[in-house]
Amino acid sequence: MNPPLVVIRSMLVRFPARFWLRAFAVATAVDLAAISLGADALRWASKPALTLLLLAHLIVATPPGLRPVRLFGVGLLLACAADVALLLDGTPAFLTGMGLFALMQLAYLAVFVRLGALPVLRRRWAVPGCYVAFWLGANAVLWPRLESLAVPVAVYSLLLVAMAAAAAGVHRLAAVGGLLFVVSDLCLGLGVAGLEFPLQPQAVMATYAAAQLLLVLGAATATTPREGAAH
């Protein structure tokens, strides 16, 4: 490990992995409360904290030096940057956030492929088939409402369902996490398309937080034994 990473890890391991999960649960509750109360200033602390606390858990819960863990950690940092961008208003901020999330999806996808998702999905072809069918249907419905955002959303959502399908080939927790990520972004996409429903922002964040948590837990569980066996 690089010296800066060694220092960071040495600081984080002073607390057990469950401490970071509990802190994540608190941050999630605070963020949902901030949404409900309209406390936008508080969200500048609570929202980015979600992925940073999960990153701390991932570092503490896995052996040092594992490449999939490092790549997944990069994905979490990209997600954190995307979360910050989406706290801003306007189309440029939205496109920036979506672009950063697209890079996160690519990082997660690369991790799951490295962990052996493709051979599993060849046997369970219905999983990627269902995600592709969902992608086609959702984009067909939302396309006329998204106007200039239609193409970027279509490209991003294709990466999203690819990641979710790959997650299903790695671990059950990751599979549920991938599905929840799709649900979260669908809720967000409906809002962007002008199709709103009660408690929509809360639904977006609750499913997003649960998705990231389960993806992290699934990736950590799948990574450690495989890498350990390889060594």
C-alpha positions in Angstrom: 0.0 0.0 0.0 1.1 3.6 -0.6 2.2 5.4 2.5 -0.8 7.8 2.5 -3.1 4.9 2.3 -1.3 3.1 5.2 -1.8 6.2 7.3 -5.5 6.5 6.5 -6.1 2.8 7.1 -4.2 3.0 10.5 -6.5 5.8 11.6 -9.7 4.1 10.4 -9.0 0.7 12.0 -9.0 2.3 15.4 -12.7 1.8 15.2 -14.4 -1.6 14.3 -16.2 -2.1 11.0 -19.6 -2.1 12.8 -18.9 1.4 14.1 -18.7 2.8 10.6 -22.0 1.0 9.7 -23.7 2.5 12.7 -22.4 5.9 11.7 -23.7 5.3 8.2 -27.1 4.5 9.7 -27.1 7.8 11.7 -26.0 9.8 8.6 -28.8 8.2 6.6 -31.4 9.1 9.2 -30.1 12.6 9.4 -30.2 13.1 5.7 -33.7 11.8 5.4 -34.8 14.1 8.2 -33.1 17.0 6.5 -35.0 16.3 3.3 -38.3 16.1 5.2 -37.6 19.3 7.1 -36.2 21.2 4.2 -32.9 21.7 6.0 -30.8 22.0 2.8 -27.7 23.3 4.5 -27.5 20.2 6.7 -27.5 18.0 3.6 -24.1 19.4 2.6 -22.8 17.4 5.5 -25.1 14.4 5.7 -25.3 13.4 2.1 -21.6 13.2 1.2 -21.0 11.4 4.6 -23.0 8.4 3.4 -20.5 7.1 0.9 -17.5 8.2 2.9 -18.6 6.2 5.9 -19.2 3.2 3.7 -15.7 3.6 2.3 -14.4 3.6 5.9 -16.2 0.4 6.6 -15.0 -1.2 3.4 -11.4 -0.3 4.3 -11.7 -1.7 7.8 -13.7 -4.8 6.9 -11.3 -6.1 4.1 -7.6 -7.0 4.1 -5.3 -4.3 2.8 -4.0 -4.2 -0.8 -6.9 -5.9 -2.6 -7.3 -4.4 -6.1 -11.1 -4.9 -6.2 -11.5 -3.1 -2.9 -9.3 -0.2 -4.2 -11.4 0.1 -7.3 -14.7 -0.1 -5.4 -13.3 2.6 -3.1 -12.7 4.8 -6.2 -16.3 4.2 -7.1 -17.5 5.3 -3.7 -15.4 8.5 -4.0 -17.0 9.2 -7.4 -20.4 8.7 -5.8 -19.6 11.1 -3.1 -18.6 13.7 -5.7 -21.8 13.0 -7.6 -23.8 13.5 -4.5 -22.3 16.9 -3.9 -22.9 17.9 -7.5 -26.6 16.9 -7.2 -27.0 19.2 -4.2 -26.7 22.1 -6.7 -29.6 23.2 -8.9 -29.6 23.4 -12.6 -29.0 21.2 -15.6 -25.2 21.5 -15.6 -25.0 20.3 -12.0 -27.4 17.4 -12.8 -25.3 16.4 -15.9 -22.1 16.6 -13.8 -23.6 14.4 -11.1 -24.9 11.9 -13.6 -21.5 11.8 -15.4 -19.8 11.1 -12.1 -22.3 8.4 -11.2 -21.7 6.9 -14.7 -18.0 6.6 -13.8 -19.0 5.0 -10.5 -21.1 2.5 -12.3 -18.2 1.6 -14.5 -15.9 1.1 -11.5 -18.5 -1.1 -9.8 -19.0 -3.1 -13.0 -15.3 -3.6 -13.4 -15.1 -5.0 -9.8 -18.0 -7.4 -10.3 -16.6 -8.6 -13.6 -13.3 -9.2 -11.9 -15.1 -11.2 -9.2 -16.5 -13.6 -11.7 -19.9 -12.2 -12.6 -19.8 -13.0 -16.3 -19.7 -16.8 -16.1 -22.5 -16.8 -13.5 -24.7 -14.6 -15.8 -24.1 -16.8 -18.7 -26.0 -19.5 -16.7 -28.5 -17.0 -15.4 -29.2 -15.2 -18.6 -32.7 -14.2 -17.5 -31.2 -11.7 -15.1 -29.5 -9.4 -17.7 -32.4 -10.1 -20.0 -34.8 -8.7 -17.5 -32.7 -5.6 -16.9 -32.3 -5.0 -20.6 -36.1 -5.3 -21.1 -36.6 -2.9 -18.2 -34.1 -0.4 -19.7 -35.9 -0.5 -23.0 -39.3 0.0 -21.4 -38.3 2.8 -19.0 -36.5 4.8 -21.7 -39.4 4.3 -24.1 -41.8 5.8 -21.6 -39.6 8.6 -20.3 -37.8 9.6 -23.5 -40.5 12.1 -24.8 -40.6 13.8 -21.4 -36.8 14.2 -20.9 -36.2 16.3 -24.0 -32.4 17.3 -24.1 -31.7 14.9 -21.2 -33.1 11.9 -23.0 -29.8 10.7 -24.6 -27.6 11.2 -21.5 -30.2 9.4 -19.3 -30.4 6.5 -21.8 -26.6 6.1 -21.7 -26.3 6.4 -18.0 -29.2 4.0 -17.3 -27.6 1.4 -19.6 -24.5 1.5 -17.4 -26.8 1.3 -14.4 -28.6 -1.9 -15.4 -25.3 -3.4 -16.6 -23.9 -2.8 -13.1 -27.0 -4.2 -11.4 -26.9 -7.3 -13.6 -23.3 -7.9 -12.8 -23.9 -7.4 -9.1 -26.4 -10.2 -9.3 -23.7 -12.5 -10.5 -21.4 -11.9 -7.5 -23.4 -12.0 -4.3 -27.0 -11.9 -3.1 -26.5 -8.7 -1.1 -24.9 -7.1 -4.1 -27.8 -8.3 -6.3 -30.4 -6.6 -4.0 -28.2 -3.5 -3.8 -28.1 -3.3 -7.6 -31.8 -3.7 -7.9 -32.4 -1.0 -5.3 -30.0 1.3 -7.2 -32.2 0.9 -10.2 -35.3 1.6 -8.2 -33.7 4.7 -6.7 -32.6 6.1 -10.1 -36.0 5.3 -11.5 -37.7 7.4 -8.8 -35.2 10.2 -9.6 -35.8 9.9 -13.3 -39.6 10.1 -12.8 -39.1 13.4 -11.0 -36.8 14.7 -13.7 -39.5 13.8 -16.3 -42.1 15.6 -14.3 -43.8 12.5 -12.9 -43.9 13.2 -9.2 -45.4 11.2 -6.3 -45.6 11.8 -2.5 -42.3 11.5 -0.5 -40.4 11.1 -3.8 -37.1 12.7 -2.5 -37.2 10.5 0.6 -37.8 7.4 -1.6 -34.8 8.3 -3.8 -32.4 8.7 -0.9 -33.7 5.8 1.2 -33.3 3.3 -1.7 -30.0 4.9 -2.7 -28.5 4.6 0.8 -29.7 1.0 1.1 -28.3 0.2 -2.4 -24.9 1.5 -1.6 -24.8 -0.3 1.7 -25.7 -3.7 0.2 -23.3 -3.2 -2.7 -20.5 -2.5 -0.3 -21.4 -5.5 1.9 -21.8 -7.8 -1.1 -18.5 -6.7 -2.7 -16.6 -7.0 0.6 -18.0 -10.5 1.2 -17.3 -11.7 -2.3 -13.8 -10.0 -2.6 -12.1 -11.2 0.6 -12.4 -15.0 0.2 -11.7 -15.0 -3.6 -8.6 -12.9 -3.2 -7.5 -14.9 -0.2 -7.9 -18.1 -2.1 -5.9 -16.6 -5.0 -3.0 -15.9 -2.7 
